[in-house]
Amino acid sequence: MDSHRDLRLYLHLGQTLNFGRTSADCHVSPATLTRVVQRLEVLAGERLLDRGPRGVALTAAGRRFQQYAADALRLWDEYRQHTEPALTGRLTLFASVTACQALLPDLLAPFRTAYPGVELELHTGAAAEAVARVDEGSVDVAVAALPDRIPASLVTRPLTETPLVFVAADRPPVPRRITAGTPLVLPRNGLARVAADRWLRRRGLAPTTVSHVDSHEALLALVALGCGVGVVPRLVLDTSVLADRLTEVPARPALDPFRIGLCAGRGTLRTPLVAALWSTVTAGRR
């Protein structure tokens, strides 16, 4: 058990009083969060939370434990600052625009708090480039869509999963399904293109491709202009400024989902900066 991680999760839950929100914000499953609370209640010997039809509430013991957790973490952080050598240097990361906005702030916050002396250099570009950037050594770590087969030279750490969806401009006529005559805007390459091609082959369809693009964000711009139906991870759609101008087009069966995770060179895990980031993220995902 990572006692400090458990205390941080409990404090977050004590603020939100919402298992779903804390699970999403802290990148843990609801089942993991429930087990954390159960462990802390066993250690405390008292019920810390009341769960009822109106939601979650701290018990009197839960409020006392909340203060204890805050004090314990503060003292630990003060101790560590005086005993651990400061980690410094530059860590280079690559992520798509969407990953930068939707994932990196929460993902890197614990690392930034623990190692404020490390300079973070962030590169962005098309999601399809992420794994290649790590493999060629131009960045230390990437947040990437993870392929089914990972090169032996790389290691990955799954973070989340998002459905892959077809989208169209939200104005008449909105296509109700994908047919052989549906104009498509597709990624030029990458896992979204592979998944789209696989889905089309399984359905025996060869729709007209009107445009190819290098990034999900560019694809949504062309779709919003009415150029055709596009295919993107739902995470991209949900975080796009164009979301209110777009609508999903049903796909049956559903397209293969996207697994998103950290990717690093196997050899770089032995370097202090990458090892520190990896252990911080791994601790937060237990």
C-alpha positions, 0 to 999 in steps of 0.5 A: 500500500502507498500510504501517502497516495491513499491519503492524497486520494482521501483528501481529494474525495473529501473535497469532491464528495464524488467517487466518479469525479475523484476517480477521473481527476486522479486517474484511478478506477472507482473500484481502486478508490473504494478499496483505498477508503476501505483500507483507511477505515480499517486502519482508523477503526471507524467509518469515515464516509457515509454513502446514501441516496443523497450522495457521499458525506464525511462522518465526524471521524472522517472530518478528523481523519481529513485533518490528520491526512492534511497534516501528515502529508504536509509534514512528509513533504517538509521532511522530504524537501530536507532529506532528498537531493533535488532532482534537476535537468530537462525532461522532453515530452511529446503530446498532441494538442488534445493530450496537452489540454485534456491529460497532461495538467493532471498527469504531470501535477504530482511530478511537478510538485515532487520535482520543481527543479526539473524543466519540462520541455513540451513538443506537440504535433500530430498524435500519429507521430508520438511513438515514432518520436520516442523510438527515434530518441528525439523526446524522452516520453510521449503521451500516445495512442498505444498500438496493439504491438509495441516495439521491443525497444519501448515500454508503455503505461496505459492511462485511459481509453477513449472510443473512436467515433465518426463525426459530421457537421451538425446541420442538415442533412446529417448522415444517419450511417456510413454508406458507400457514398459517404464522403470521408475526411480521414487521417493520413496515417496513424492508428485512427486511420488503421481502425477506420480502414479496418471497420470499412473493410469489415463492412465491405464499404469503400466510401469516397475519401475527399481529404486526408489530414495530418492531425485530429484537430485539422480533421474536425475543422474540415468536418465542421466546414461540411467537407465530409464525415471524419473519424476521431477519438471521442476525447478529441471531440469532447475537448474541441472548441468545435464540439457544438458544431459537430455530431456523432454518426452512429457506427455499428459495430463500434470502431475499435477504441483508442488506448492512450498511455505513456511511452518511453524508450526501454533504456531511458527508464534507468535515467533519473528523470524518466524513472522519476516521472514513471514512478510518479505516474505509476504510483498515481495509477495503482 
